[in-house]
Structure formats: structure tokens, C-alpha cells
Amino acid sequence: MRFMRLSICVLFFGIFFGVEVHADSEGVVTASGLSMWGEAKYGEDFRYFDYVNPEAPKGGRVVLGLLGTFDSMNPFIIRGTSSSPVSKTIETLMTGSLDEPFSQYGLLAEKVRYKEDGSWIEFILREEARFHDGSRVRAEDVAWTYETLTTKGLPSYRYYYSDVDRVEVRDSRTVRFYSKNVENRELFLILGQLPVLSKSWWEGRDFERPLLDVPLGSGVYRISGFEVGRYVELELAEDYWGKDLAVNVGRNNFGKIRYDYYRDSTVMLEAFLAGHLDYRFERVSRFWATAYETSAVKEGLIVKRKFSHNLVAPVQGFVLNLRQVRFQDVRVRKALNLAYDFEDTNRTLTYGLYARTRSYFDNSELSARGLPEGRELELLEPYRDRLPREVFEEEFVQPNTDSEGGLRKNLVEAAKLLQEAGYEVRDGVLEHKERGDKLDIELLVVQPAFQPHALAYSKNLEKLGIRLRIRTLDVPQYIERLNGFDYDMIVMAYGQSLSPGNEQRSMWGSDSASREGGRNYMGLRNEVVDLLIEEVVNAEDREGLIAASRALDRVLQWGHYMVMMFYSDKNLVSYWDRFLYPEPTSLRGTALDLWWVDAVKDGRLDR
């Protein structure tokens, strides 16, 4: 999902609208954009975003690498392994900026109309909006897309748009969405993120099946070629209808983009260093610290740069499958966390590049710290008798092995917790004295780069009598196991937003725990968590959102539902020196779709 926002100062049930705003006597407002929190930065007549280079030349070719494979061009369903570049060919109703927390500006939609009480919103499509075959993008395409994605698409769409009551086609350019929850402030904005598919193209095709036909798009790029499992090529659509829109100026500057697929991250790195790939977003600290000692780097042909950002850090860690009875005891989960030695891992495996994750909203004001107070405490107080006492009496702090006693002290505490939970060592493995289940855990990984971390963790667990078996799968196998919740433990990263909302239902909500393909990988079913998610979704102002997010964060922290690993407030990027780019925004850092190929630099490279 893409996140977005917009402008001036008419406030209805909590959303600010800007630029061209007109409210009639019946409380219907017409606006050119939406903003979640306060006045949006860009007015109706803005020419381009401040952070782009409006003179950036179009053209050139860039080759990027993707880890995995694909056997389908349908990225909207559970079945099959889809090719992610397909999403670059399909436009959304609106789009966001990179220098605001959450604002939306018109893309396929020229403007919006909405009722001040929050009961409905209309998107009025641009007359010039076209699919790649020249056919118009119509309101019936929008309505059909919404109905299809929420009934046949990925479960995340169902949760994301669960507060939509119904959709109605008003005329060929106007589609109206009715809300069944007028307190859901972000619903209208996230509807702007809806990708719009061609109803006529999909007629006669089974939407719920993988396919290798390229879906008809309406975006700046079209797919010019592909080979299953090997590569996908995109090219700028010369007749793209929206190339002169203010939201597109200075963006999407590469004439051609090729995505090459690799099954192994080490091989993909070697391909980059050999000049077969142009750009690399480095996610493996070991590679960043040790693998770039090449002549190309020393001679300045390859550039390494850290881009700072103020985004909410993804929460990454070892996720436990609570659908298994042995992980439903919080003492077991806490013991597993005590056995993870972040300090040693950061020294020996990640070269001191990371900080320990302690929050589901790290690196932001949404993170719960200290003790609950004010509005956060007010939200938690009604559930005091249903929550651990620590939620109210202790700040959540991760175990530390640099302190006195180190790892041994943590393992002693972990062993005590496991004994209290009814486990004893039998034949070298912890076994529950009554149920008979063993703490013999299979960890599924899809990237070999995680194996050193898992091996280090397994050695600590072994001291407790816990056997951790590491199984590396290829992408299709991993996705199949993931969608069916067929695992003991996985390594997972949950991306978070500066303005969390409806997506939290999919990640932690009880209803998502049993839906195949859902994102509630831990299988969490907790009524208080469900209620706090709704407080996040229905927050009336920014302060309320912060309080609700902290309350949710605090309850998740003390649940010990995952063994959190680490994060960085910097993006590690390396690239062959053939590009220019504008300076990154302080909020989100850099973005490749703002870069362009520099003809002079490109001519100097001999690869």
C-alpha cells in the first residue's frame, strides 16, 4: 500500500482539506486533496514537490536486483509468487508526498467531494486518465476494483478497507464510497491509495488464479518484456496521460528499468560489484562492512552512502506462532527473549551498525517509553485487570548482556521461567511435564544472510535445553508455508507508518489470525489489543493517535510475542556513479524514483 496526504483549513470529522475547498449548504465539501493531520503543504496550483528536480532528464536504463523468483503477474492474490514490478504500471486514485506525514494529492482522481460528517466521499476521475490501450479509466473500474480486491484479493485489502459500507457509481467519472464508521479519520485517505484495474481487461479471466498475461495498467511505466523467474523489464509509456501532472514532475526519470531476479543474496551482491546491477539497498550489515573492499569502490566508481531518515523503524524479529499451545505461555516467550544476545550479535555479526528494537513503533514519537500517563493511561485504565501489572508499573526494557552477569544472568532467569511454566529437560530437550510437548523449534528462513544470526541464537537456546532447527526454503515454499501459518518460528519485519491505522487490524487483530494469507503471522488473539487498534483507527487528533499508538505498543511489548532484533535510522545505499539525485527529505530519506541518469557520468564508466 502507498501512503499519502493534502491542504488548508476546513476541518470536518477530523480531516483537514486544502487548496480549493468549497462547502455547500448541505455540508458537502469539494477539495483537490486531503490531509490527515493539519494543513497540507502543497496548494492547488503547486507545480511540483519541493524535493524533486523538475528539470531532471528522462531516459537511460537502470538494472536492479530482486531476491526470489516469480511465476505470476497477479500481485493482488495469495496464490502464486507474483512479480512486484507490476505495481509500477498501475496507478492509484491519489498519491502522497515524501515531506509530509500523511497527505494525498490527486492522481487518477482530479478532485474529491465529501460530506462533512464523514459519511461518504466521492472521487472524480480525470477526463484524460487512460489505460495503456487508450481506453478511459472509469468509475466502474474503481468500483469493480474495490469489490474484487476486498472479496478475492489479499486479506490485507479486506482489513484495510473494512470500514467501507458500500461503493456506488454516480456517473462515468464519479464513484462514491460510504463509510460505516465516521470516526475512522484515515479511511478517505487510504481509499485514495486504491490501485485501479481495468474491469474489461479482467472479464473472462479468473482473478483468483495466477496468470502470466500482463494486466492492463494506466501508469507511467509499462512492462516491455519478461522471462519467468529471471527478469522483468519496464519502459516509460510514451503516451502516458499523466506525465505533466504536478505530482509526477521530476519523478520516474529512468527510460527503462530492468529487474533481475536472484535466488541468493550473496550472488546478487557479487552481480552488483561486477557491474551487472546499478543500485543496491543494502540490508545485510556484514556485506556493508566487509564486502565492498573492491577496486571499483576504491576508485570511486561505486559510491556508498548512508541516508538518514525519520521514518518509523520496521519491527523485525523472531516471530512465534501462538497457534501452538507451547508458545501461549508468556513465561516461555519471555524466556526465549532472554536468550537472545543482541549486544554480542551487534558486535560480531552486524558491526555495531544497529540499535536494539524495543518498540513496535521505534524511532518515532509513537513509541511507548517510561510509564503510561495522560491520555495513554486513560486508554489503558479500563483494562487494568486484563493486562499484566508491568504495563502500568514498569517501563519495558530489553534484556542486556553488557551489564553485570551478562548472558549467564539472563539464561538463569530464563531457566527459572521455563521451570515455572512446567518444563524439564528430558533427553537433552525441554519437555512439558504434563502435556509432553517439547521445545524443539523449527525456524523457517528465506534469506541465507539470517543464518548466522539464527545459529548464534540457537547456541544460547541450547544451553536452556531448547533445540532450534534452522530450515532455509526457497521463496515459493516459504510463501506457501507462511500463507498457511505452517511454522513454529519465522523471521519477519513489519513495516510501520508515521500515521498508523487500519493496517494494524491485519497485523495484530484477532480476526486476521485465522485468515489464510493474513499478516497476523504470530496468530495473536487478544481482545484488549483489538480494542486498542480501534482506538488507533478512530483517533480524533494527532495527540489521540500518539496516545493510542503508545498504549497499543505497550501492550504488545509486554506480551513478548516476538523476539525483537534490531533496526537502523539510516538507509545503506550503494550505486555505480552514473546517477544524480536531489538531496533526500529529512522525513523519508532518499527515493530512487527521483534519481536520473547523468549522461556525463554514465559516459565515464566502462563496464
C-alpha positions as CSV (number, residue, x, y, z in Angstrom):
1,M,0.0,0.0,0.0
2,R,1.2,3.5,-0.7
3,F,0.8,6.2,1.9
4,M,-0.3,9.8,1.1
5,R,-1.9,13.2,2.1
6,L,-3.1,17.3,1.5
7,S,-4.1,21.1,2.4
8,I,-5.9,24.2,4.1
9,C,-8.1,24.6,6.9
10,V,-11.6,23.3,6.7
11,L,-12.0,20.6,9.4
12,F,-14.8,18.1,9.2
13,F,-14.8,15.0,11.4
14,G,-11.1,15.4,11.9
15,I,-9.6,15.6,8.3
16,F,-8.2,18.8,7.1
17,F,-8.8,19.7,3.4
18,G,-6.9,22.1,1.5
19,V,-6.4,24.1,-1.5
20,E,-9.6,24.5,-3.4
21,V,-12.2,24.0,-0.7
22,H,-15.9,24.7,-1.2
23,A,-18.6,23.7,1.3
24,D,-22.3,24.0,0.2
25,S,-25.3,24.5,2.3
26,E,-25.8,20.7,2.7
27,G,-22.3,20.2,4.2
28,V,-20.7,18.8,1.1
29,V,-17.1,19.9,0.6
30,T,-15.2,19.9,-2.7
31,A,-11.4,19.7,-2.4
32,S,-8.4,18.9,-4.5
33,G,-6.7,16.9,-1.8
34,L,-6.7,15.5,1.7
35,S,-4.5,15.7,4.8
36,M,-4.7,13.6,7.9
37,W,-3.1,16.0,10.4
38,G,-3.4,19.7,9.9
39,E,-2.9,21.8,6.9
40,A,-1.2,20.2,3.9
41,K,1.9,21.7,2.5
42,Y,1.0,22.0,-1.2
43,G,-1.8,24.1,-2.6
44,E,-4.0,23.6,-5.6
45,D,-1.7,25.4,-8.0
46,F,1.6,23.8,-6.9
47,R,3.9,23.0,-9.9
48,Y,6.0,20.2,-8.3
49,F,7.1,18.9,-5.0
50,D,9.9,20.8,-3.3
51,Y,12.2,17.8,-3.1
52,V,12.3,16.9,-6.8
53,N,14.4,18.3,-9.7
54,P,11.8,19.5,-12.2
55,E,14.5,19.6,-14.9
56,A,15.6,16.1,-14.4
57,P,16.1,14.5,-17.8
58,K,14.2,11.4,-18.8
59,G,15.9,8.4,-20.3
60,G,18.7,6.0,-19.6
61,R,18.5,2.4,-18.4
62,V,18.9,1.1,-14.9
63,V,19.2,-2.5,-13.8
64,L,18.1,-3.5,-10.3
65,G,18.1,-6.8,-8.4
66,L,15.3,-8.6,-6.7
67,L,15.7,-11.6,-4.4
68,G,13.5,-14.5,-5.1
69,T,11.5,-15.6,-8.2
70,F,8.1,-15.2,-9.7
71,D,5.6,-17.3,-11.6
72,S,2.7,-14.8,-11.9
73,M,1.8,-11.3,-13.0
74,N,-1.0,-11.0,-10.5
75,P,0.3,-9.3,-7.3
76,F,-3.1,-8.9,-5.8
77,I,-3.8,-12.5,-4.6
78,I,-2.4,-15.2,-2.3
79,R,-1.8,-17.8,-4.9
80,G,1.4,-17.9,-6.9
81,T,4.6,-15.9,-6.5
82,S,4.0,-12.5,-8.1
83,S,6.3,-10.1,-9.8
84,S,6.4,-6.9,-7.7
85,P,7.3,-4.5,-10.6
86,V,3.8,-5.0,-11.9
87,S,2.6,-2.5,-9.3
88,K,4.6,0.3,-11.0
89,T,2.3,0.0,-14.1
90,I,-0.9,0.6,-12.2
91,E,-2.0,4.0,-10.9
92,T,-3.9,4.8,-7.7
93,L,-6.6,7.4,-7.2
94,M,-4.3,9.7,-5.3
95,T,-0.6,9.8,-4.3
96,G,1.4,11.2,-1.4
97,S,4.4,13.4,-0.8
98,L,7.7,12.5,0.8
99,D,8.0,15.6,3.0
100,E,4.7,15.3,5.0
101,P,3.5,12.6,7.4
102,F,0.2,11.8,5.6
103,S,-1.3,13.9,2.8
104,Q,-2.9,12.9,-0.5
105,Y,-2.8,14.6,-3.9
106,G,-4.9,13.7,-6.9
107,L,-3.6,11.3,-9.5
108,L,-6.3,9.4,-11.3
109,A,-8.7,11.5,-9.3
110,E,-8.9,15.2,-10.2
111,K,-10.7,16.1,-7.0
112,V,-12.8,14.8,-4.2
113,R,-16.2,15.6,-2.7
114,Y,-17.2,14.5,0.7
115,K,-19.8,15.0,3.4
116,E,-18.6,17.0,6.4
117,D,-20.0,14.4,8.8
118,G,-17.7,11.8,7.3
119,S,-20.4,9.6,5.9
120,W,-19.2,9.4,2.3
121,I,-16.6,10.6,-0.2
122,E,-16.6,10.8,-3.9
123,F,-13.6,10.6,-6.2
124,I,-14.0,12.5,-9.5
125,L,-11.7,11.0,-12.1
126,R,-9.7,13.0,-14.6
127,E,-11.1,13.2,-18.1
128,E,-7.7,12.4,-19.5
129,A,-7.0,9.3,-17.4
130,R,-6.3,6.3,-19.7
131,F,-5.2,2.7,-19.6
132,H,-2.3,1.7,-21.8
133,D,-4.7,0.5,-24.5
134,G,-6.2,4.0,-24.8
135,S,-9.4,3.2,-23.0
136,R,-10.7,5.6,-20.4
137,V,-10.4,4.9,-16.7
138,R,-14.0,5.0,-15.5
139,A,-15.8,5.0,-12.2
140,E,-17.0,1.4,-12.8
141,D,-13.3,0.3,-12.9
142,V,-12.8,1.9,-9.5
143,A,-15.9,0.2,-8.0
144,W,-15.1,-3.2,-9.6
145,T,-11.5,-3.0,-8.3
146,Y,-12.6,-2.2,-4.8
147,E,-15.2,-5.1,-4.8
148,T,-12.8,-7.5,-6.3
149,L,-9.8,-6.8,-4.1
150,T,-11.9,-6.9,-0.9
151,T,-13.6,-10.2,-1.8
152,K,-11.0,-12.0,-3.9
153,G,-7.7,-10.2,-3.2
154,L,-5.1,-10.4,-0.5
155,P,-6.7,-10.4,3.0
156,S,-4.9,-7.1,3.8
157,Y,-7.3,-5.3,1.5
158,R,-10.3,-6.7,3.4
159,Y,-8.9,-5.3,6.7
160,Y,-7.6,-2.1,5.3
161,Y,-11.0,-1.1,3.9
162,S,-13.2,-2.9,6.4
163,D,-14.9,0.4,7.4
164,V,-16.3,0.9,3.9
165,D,-20.0,0.3,3.9
166,R,-20.6,0.2,0.1
167,V,-19.5,1.7,-3.1
168,E,-21.7,3.4,-5.7
169,V,-21.0,4.6,-9.3
170,R,-22.6,8.0,-9.7
171,D,-21.6,8.6,-13.3
172,S,-18.8,7.6,-15.6
173,R,-16.2,9.8,-13.7
174,T,-17.6,9.8,-10.2
175,V,-17.5,7.0,-7.6
176,R,-18.8,7.3,-4.1
177,F,-17.7,5.3,-1.0
178,Y,-19.9,5.2,2.0
179,S,-18.4,4.8,5.5
180,K,-19.9,2.7,8.3
181,N,-17.5,4.3,10.8
182,V,-17.4,8.1,10.6
183,E,-14.8,8.1,13.4
184,N,-12.2,6.5,11.1
185,R,-10.2,9.6,10.2
186,E,-7.9,7.9,7.7
187,L,-10.5,6.0,5.7
188,F,-10.9,8.6,3.0
189,L,-7.2,9.0,2.6
190,I,-6.4,5.3,2.3
191,L,-9.2,4.9,-0.2
192,G,-7.0,7.3,-2.3
193,Q,-4.3,4.5,-2.2
194,L,-6.6,2.1,-4.1
195,P,-4.9,0.8,-7.3
196,V,-7.4,0.9,-10.2
197,L,-7.6,-2.1,-12.5
198,S,-9.4,-2.4,-15.8
199,K,-12.7,-4.2,-15.4
200,S,-13.0,-5.0,-19.1
201,W,-9.5,-6.5,-19.3
202,W,-10.2,-8.9,-16.4
203,E,-13.5,-10.0,-17.8
204,G,-13.2,-13.7,-18.8
205,R,-10.1,-14.1,-16.5
206,D,-10.2,-15.8,-13.1
207,F,-8.9,-13.1,-10.7
208,E,-8.1,-15.6,-8.0
209,R,-5.6,-17.6,-10.2
210,P,-2.0,-16.7,-11.0
211,L,-1.5,-15.6,-14.6
212,L,1.3,-14.7,-17.0
213,D,-0.7,-12.2,-19.0
214,V,0.4,-8.7,-18.1
215,P,-2.5,-6.8,-16.5
216,L,-3.6,-3.7,-18.3
217,G,-2.2,-0.7,-16.5
218,S,-2.5,3.0,-16.5
219,G,0.8,4.0,-15.1
220,V,3.9,5.9,-16.2
221,Y,5.6,2.5,-16.9
222,R,4.5,-0.5,-18.9
223,I,6.1,-4.0,-19.0
224,S,8.0,-4.4,-22.2
225,G,9.3,-7.9,-21.6
226,F,9.9,-10.7,-19.0
227,E,11.1,-14.2,-18.5
228,V,9.5,-16.2,-15.7
229,G,11.8,-16.3,-12.7
230,R,14.6,-14.4,-14.4
231,Y,13.8,-10.8,-15.2
232,V,11.1,-8.1,-15.8
233,E,11.7,-5.0,-18.0
234,L,9.7,-1.8,-17.8
235,E,9.8,1.2,-20.2
236,L,8.3,4.7,-19.9
237,A,5.0,4.8,-21.6
238,E,5.4,7.5,-24.3
239,D,1.7,8.3,-24.3
240,Y,1.3,8.3,-20.5
241,W,-1.6,10.6,-19.8
242,G,-0.3,12.0,-16.5
243,K,3.2,12.9,-17.3
244,D,2.6,16.7,-16.8
245,L,0.7,16.4,-13.5
246,A,2.4,18.3,-10.7
247,V,2.7,15.1,-8.6
248,N,4.7,13.5,-11.4
249,V,7.1,16.3,-12.3
250,G,10.7,15.3,-11.6
251,R,9.7,11.7,-10.8
252,N,10.1,8.4,-12.8
253,N,13.0,9.6,-14.8
254,F,14.5,6.3,-16.0
255,G,13.6,5.4,-19.6
256,K,13.9,1.7,-18.9
257,I,14.2,-0.3,-15.7
258,R,15.2,-4.0,-15.7
259,Y,14.7,-6.2,-12.6
260,D,16.9,-9.2,-12.5
261,Y,15.9,-12.0,-10.0
262,Y,18.4,-13.8,-7.8
263,R,17.9,-16.8,-5.6
264,D,20.8,-15.9,-3.3
265,S,21.7,-12.6,-1.7
266,T,25.4,-13.2,-1.9
267,V,25.2,-13.9,-5.6
268,M,23.2,-10.7,-6.1
269,L,25.8,-8.7,-4.3
270,E,28.5,-10.2,-6.5
271,A,26.5,-9.3,-9.5
272,F,26.3,-5.7,-8.3
273,L,30.0,-5.4,-7.6
274,A,30.7,-6.9,-11.1
275,G,28.6,-4.1,-12.7
276,H,25.6,-6.2,-13.7
277,L,23.4,-4.2,-11.3
278,D,23.4,-0.4,-10.9
279,Y,21.9,0.2,-7.4
280,R,21.7,-1.7,-4.2
281,F,19.8,-1.0,-1.0
282,E,22.0,-2.9,1.5
283,R,20.1,-4.9,4.2
284,V,23.0,-7.1,5.3
285,S,25.3,-5.2,7.7
286,R,28.1,-7.8,7.2
287,F,28.1,-7.1,3.5
288,W,28.2,-3.3,4.1
289,A,31.1,-3.7,6.5
290,T,33.3,-6.2,4.6
291,A,32.2,-6.9,1.1
292,Y,32.9,-3.6,-0.6
293,E,36.7,-3.7,-0.5
294,T,37.0,-3.7,-4.3
295,S,38.8,-1.6,-6.8
296,A,35.6,-0.1,-8.1
297,V,34.8,1.3,-4.6
298,K,38.4,2.5,-4.0
299,E,38.4,4.3,-7.4
300,G,35.1,5.9,-6.7
301,L,33.2,4.1,-9.4
302,I,30.9,2.6,-6.8
303,V,29.6,5.1,-4.2
304,K,28.5,4.1,-0.6
305,R,26.2,6.4,1.3
306,K,24.1,6.4,4.4
307,F,20.8,8.3,4.0
308,S,19.3,9.4,7.3
309,H,15.5,9.3,7.8
310,N,12.9,9.8,10.5
311,L,10.6,7.0,9.5
312,V,9.1,4.6,12.0
313,A,11.5,1.7,12.1
314,P,10.2,-1.7,10.9
315,V,9.9,-4.1,13.8
316,Q,11.9,-7.1,12.9
317,G,12.4,-10.3,14.9
318,F,11.8,-14.0,15.5
319,V,8.0,-14.3,15.4
320,L,6.4,-17.1,17.5
321,N,3.4,-18.9,16.2
322,L,0.9,-18.5,19.1
323,R,-1.4,-21.1,17.4
324,Q,0.8,-23.6,19.1
325,V,0.0,-24.2,22.8
326,R,3.6,-24.3,23.9
327,F,4.0,-20.6,22.9
328,Q,0.8,-19.4,24.6
329,D,2.5,-19.2,27.9
330,V,4.1,-15.7,28.3
331,R,6.8,-17.2,30.5
332,V,8.0,-19.3,27.6
333,R,8.0,-16.3,25.3
334,K,9.9,-14.2,27.8
335,A,12.5,-16.9,28.3
336,L,13.1,-17.1,24.5
337,N,13.6,-13.3,24.5
338,L,16.1,-13.5,27.4
339,A,18.2,-16.0,25.4
340,Y,18.8,-13.5,22.5
341,D,22.1,-11.7,22.9
342,F,21.8,-8.5,20.9
343,E,24.9,-6.9,22.2
344,D,27.2,-9.8,21.1
345,T,25.3,-10.1,17.8
346,N,25.8,-6.4,17.1
347,R,29.5,-6.6,17.8
348,T,30.3,-9.8,15.9
349,L,27.7,-10.0,13.2
350,T,26.3,-6.5,12.4
351,Y,29.5,-4.5,13.1
352,G,27.8,-2.1,15.5
353,L,25.5,-0.7,12.9
354,Y,22.2,-1.3,14.6
355,A,20.2,-0.5,17.7
356,R,18.1,-3.0,19.6
357,T,14.4,-2.9,18.7
358,R,12.3,-2.4,21.8
359,S,9.1,-1.0,20.3
360,Y,6.6,-1.7,17.6
361,F,7.0,2.0,16.6
362,D,10.7,2.6,17.2
363,N,12.4,5.8,16.0
364,S,9.2,7.8,16.5
365,E,7.0,9.7,18.9
366,L,4.6,6.8,18.7
367,S,6.9,4.5,20.8
368,A,5.8,3.7,24.4
369,R,8.5,4.8,26.9
370,G,8.5,5.4,30.6
371,L,5.2,4.7,32.4
372,P,1.8,5.4,30.9
373,E,0.4,8.8,31.7
374,G,-2.2,11.3,30.5
375,R,-4.3,10.2,27.6
376,E,-2.4,6.9,27.2
377,L,-3.1,5.9,30.8
378,E,-6.8,6.8,30.3
379,L,-7.0,4.4,27.4
380,L,-5.3,1.6,29.4
381,E,-7.0,2.0,32.7
382,P,-10.3,0.3,31.8
383,Y,-8.4,-2.9,31.0
384,R,-6.1,-2.9,34.1
385,D,-7.5,-6.2,35.4
386,R,-6.9,-7.8,32.0
387,L,-3.4,-6.7,31.4
388,P,0.0,-7.6,33.0
389,R,0.8,-5.4,36.0
390,E,4.0,-4.4,34.3
391,V,2.1,-2.4,31.7
392,F,1.3,0.1,34.5
393,E,4.2,-0.3,36.8
394,E,7.4,-0.9,34.7
395,E,9.0,0.6,31.6
396,F,9.6,-2.1,29.0
397,V,13.4,-2.6,28.7
398,Q,15.0,-5.3,26.6
399,P,17.5,-7.7,28.3
400,N,21.1,-6.5,28.1
401,T,24.2,-8.7,28.2
402,D,26.7,-5.8,28.7
403,S,25.5,-5.4,32.3
404,E,26.8,-7.3,35.3
405,G,26.2,-11.0,34.9
406,G,25.8,-10.7,31.2
407,L,24.2,-13.5,29.2
408,R,24.6,-16.0,32.1
409,K,22.3,-13.9,34.3
410,N,19.7,-13.8,31.6
411,L,19.8,-17.5,31.0
412,V,19.4,-18.3,34.7
413,E,16.3,-16.1,34.7
414,A,15.0,-17.8,31.5
415,A,15.6,-21.3,33.0
416,K,13.6,-20.3,36.1
417,L,10.7,-19.1,33.9
418,L,10.7,-22.3,31.9
419,Q,10.6,-24.4,35.1
420,E,7.7,-22.3,36.4
421,A,5.9,-23.0,33.0
422,G,6.2,-26.7,33.7
423,Y,9.2,-27.7,31.6
424,E,12.0,-30.0,32.5
425,V,14.9,-31.4,30.5
426,R,14.3,-34.9,29.1
427,D,16.9,-36.5,26.7
428,G,18.5,-33.1,26.3
429,V,15.4,-31.2,25.3
430,L,12.9,-29.3,27.4
431,E,9.6,-31.1,27.6
432,H,6.4,-30.1,29.4
433,K,5.8,-32.4,32.4
434,E,2.1,-32.7,31.8
435,R,1.4,-32.1,28.1
436,G,4.5,-33.7,26.8
437,D,5.2,-31.1,24.1
438,K,8.9,-30.3,23.5
439,L,10.6,-27.0,22.9
440,D,12.1,-28.4,19.7
441,I,11.6,-25.4,17.4
442,E,11.8,-25.2,13.6
443,L,12.8,-21.7,12.4
444,L,12.0,-21.0,8.7
445,V,14.2,-18.5,6.9
446,V,14.2,-17.4,3.3
447,Q,17.4,-15.5,3.2
448,P,20.7,-17.2,4.0
449,A,22.0,-13.9,5.4
450,F,19.9,-14.6,8.5
451,Q,21.5,-17.9,9.2
452,P,24.5,-16.5,11.2
453,H,22.0,-14.7,13.5
454,A,19.9,-17.8,13.9
455,L,22.9,-20.0,14.6
456,A,24.2,-17.6,17.3
457,Y,20.7,-17.6,18.9
458,S,20.4,-21.4,18.7
459,K,23.6,-21.8,20.8
460,N,22.1,-19.8,23.6
461,L,18.8,-21.7,23.4
462,E,20.7,-25.0,23.5
463,K,22.0,-24.1,26.9
464,L,18.4,-24.0,28.1
465,G,17.6,-27.3,26.6
466,I,15.8,-25.7,23.6
467,R,16.6,-27.1,20.2
468,L,16.4,-24.6,17.3
469,R,16.4,-26.2,13.9
470,I,17.0,-23.8,11.0
471,R,15.4,-24.6,7.7
472,T,16.1,-22.4,4.7
473,L,13.4,-22.5,2.0
474,D,13.1,-21.1,-1.5
475,V,10.6,-18.3,-2.0
476,P,7.6,-20.3,-3.3
477,Q,8.0,-22.9,-0.5
478,Y,8.3,-20.2,2.1
479,I,5.3,-18.2,0.9
480,E,3.2,-21.4,0.9
481,R,4.2,-22.2,4.5
482,L,3.7,-18.6,5.5
483,N,0.2,-18.3,4.0
484,G,-0.9,-21.5,5.7
485,F,0.7,-20.5,9.1
486,D,2.6,-23.8,8.9
487,Y,5.7,-22.9,11.0
488,D,7.0,-22.7,14.6
489,M,9.0,-19.6,14.2
490,I,9.9,-17.2,11.4
491,V,12.0,-14.1,10.9
492,M,9.6,-11.3,10.0
493,A,9.7,-7.5,9.6
494,Y,6.6,-5.4,10.0
495,G,6.7,-2.0,8.3
496,Q,5.0,0.8,10.1
497,S,3.7,4.2,9.2
498,L,4.0,7.7,10.7
499,S,0.2,7.6,10.8
500,P,-0.8,4.0,11.8
501,G,-4.4,3.0,11.3
502,N,-6.4,0.3,9.5
503,E,-3.4,-1.8,8.7
504,Q,-3.0,-2.6,12.4
505,R,-6.1,-4.8,12.2
506,S,-4.3,-7.1,9.6
507,M,-1.1,-7.3,11.6
508,W,-2.4,-7.9,15.2
509,G,-6.2,-8.2,15.0
510,S,-7.9,-11.4,16.2
511,D,-9.9,-11.7,13.0
512,S,-6.7,-11.8,10.9
513,A,-5.2,-14.6,12.9
514,S,-7.2,-17.3,11.2
515,R,-7.4,-16.0,7.6
516,E,-5.1,-17.7,5.1
517,G,-2.6,-15.2,3.7
518,G,-3.2,-12.7,6.6
519,R,-0.4,-10.7,8.1
520,N,-1.1,-11.7,11.7
521,Y,1.8,-14.1,11.5
522,M,2.0,-14.5,15.3
523,G,-1.6,-15.7,15.5
524,L,-2.4,-13.1,18.2
525,R,-5.9,-13.1,19.6
526,N,-6.2,-10.5,22.3
527,E,-9.4,-8.6,22.9
528,V,-7.6,-5.6,24.5
529,V,-5.3,-5.4,21.5
530,D,-8.3,-5.4,19.3
531,L,-9.9,-2.6,21.2
532,L,-6.7,-0.5,21.2
533,I,-6.4,-1.0,17.5
534,E,-9.8,0.6,17.1
535,E,-8.6,3.5,19.3
536,V,-5.7,4.0,16.8
537,V,-8.0,3.8,13.8
538,N,-10.6,6.2,15.4
539,A,-8.2,8.7,17.0
540,E,-9.7,12.2,16.8
541,D,-6.5,14.2,16.6
542,R,-2.7,13.7,16.4
543,E,-2.3,13.7,20.2
544,G,-5.0,11.0,20.4
545,L,-3.2,8.9,17.8
546,I,0.1,9.2,19.6
547,A,-1.6,8.1,22.9
548,A,-3.4,5.2,21.3
549,S,-0.3,4.0,19.4
550,R,1.7,4.1,22.6
551,A,-1.0,2.2,24.5
552,L,-1.1,-0.5,21.8
553,D,2.7,-0.6,21.7
554,R,3.0,-1.0,25.4
555,V,0.5,-4.0,25.5
556,L,2.3,-5.7,22.6
557,Q,5.7,-5.1,24.2
558,W,4.7,-6.8,27.5
559,G,3.1,-9.7,25.5
560,H,6.6,-10.8,24.4
561,Y,5.0,-12.0,21.1
562,M,8.3,-11.8,19.2
563,V,12.0,-11.7,19.9
564,M,12.8,-8.3,18.6
565,M,16.1,-7.9,16.8
566,F,17.5,-4.6,15.6
567,Y,16.9,-1.5,13.4
568,S,18.8,1.4,11.9
569,D,17.8,5.0,11.4
570,K,19.8,5.1,8.2
571,N,19.4,3.6,4.7
572,L,22.6,2.0,3.5
573,V,22.8,2.5,-0.3
574,S,25.5,1.7,-2.8
575,Y,25.4,2.6,-6.5
576,W,27.5,2.9,-9.6
577,D,28.4,6.5,-10.1
578,R,26.3,7.2,-13.1
579,F,23.4,9.0,-11.3
580,L,22.4,12.3,-9.9
581,Y,19.7,12.9,-7.4
582,P,18.1,15.7,-5.2
583,E,19.0,15.9,-1.6
584,P,16.9,13.5,0.5
585,T,14.0,14.7,2.6
586,S,14.5,14.7,6.4
587,L,11.4,12.7,6.8
588,R,11.9,9.7,4.5
589,G,15.4,10.0,3.2
590,T,16.1,9.2,-0.5
591,A,13.9,7.7,-3.1
592,L,15.1,6.1,-6.3
593,D,12.2,7.3,-8.4
594,L,13.6,10.8,-8.0
595,W,17.1,9.9,-9.4
596,W,18.2,10.2,-13.0
597,V,21.0,9.0,-15.2
598,D,23.7,11.6,-15.8
599,A,25.0,11.4,-19.3
600,V,28.5,12.7,-18.4
601,K,29.0,10.3,-15.5
602,D,27.5,7.5,-17.5
603,G,29.9,8.0,-20.3
604,R,32.9,7.7,-18.0
605,L,32.0,4.2,-16.8
606,D,33.4,1.3,-18.8
607,R,31.7,-1.8,-17.5
